Amino acid sequence: MAKKVSKNARIAQRAANVGSGRDFVKVVKSIKNPETGHYTFKELFIHKEEVDSFFSDTK
């Protein structure tokens, strides 16, 4: 059987993995076509800190 990993060890592992894929999130933005009224969806994987700027763009 495998040994259990203590909580402190897991926190240390998380600190060592800074900048890994856990800092990225998938965002989906719906964009309405003014001519037809249909929606298209823009899906991206971006860094957590850029989420607000992604949704604030009105393009």
N, C-alpha and C positions, 0 to 999 in steps of 0.2 A: 504494500500500500504506500501511496505517496504521503509525504509529510505535509501537514498543513502549513501554510505561509501566514506569518503574523501580519497584523494590520500595518505595523510600522514598516515592514519590508515591502508591502504593496505600495505604500505612499512613497517610499524611496524609489521604487521602480517607476512610478508615475513621474516623479521629478526627473529621472534619468531619460525619460522618453519625451521630454518637452520638444515641441517642433515636429512631432510625428503626425500621423494621419488623424489622430483624435482631435486635432485643432481645426479640422475642416468639417463643414456641414453641407448638406444638400439643401438648396433653396429652390423653390418653384414660384414663379411670378406669372400671373395671368395677364395677358395683354389683349385688349379688345380692339378689333378692327373697326374703325369708325364707318367704313363704307358698307360692310356686310353685317356687322354686329356679332360676328363670330369671335370666339376666344381662341388664342394660341397660348401655349405655355412655354416659358423659358426656364429651363432647368440647368443649374450650375452647381459645382462643388467649389465653395469659396471658404476662405479663412473666417473664423468666428468673428473677428474684429471688423470685417468688412460687410457684415450682414445689413447693418443700418444704412450704409451708403448704397447698397444694392437696391433696397426697397425705396429709398428716397428719390432715386432717379425716375424721372417721368418720361423716359424715352420709350 
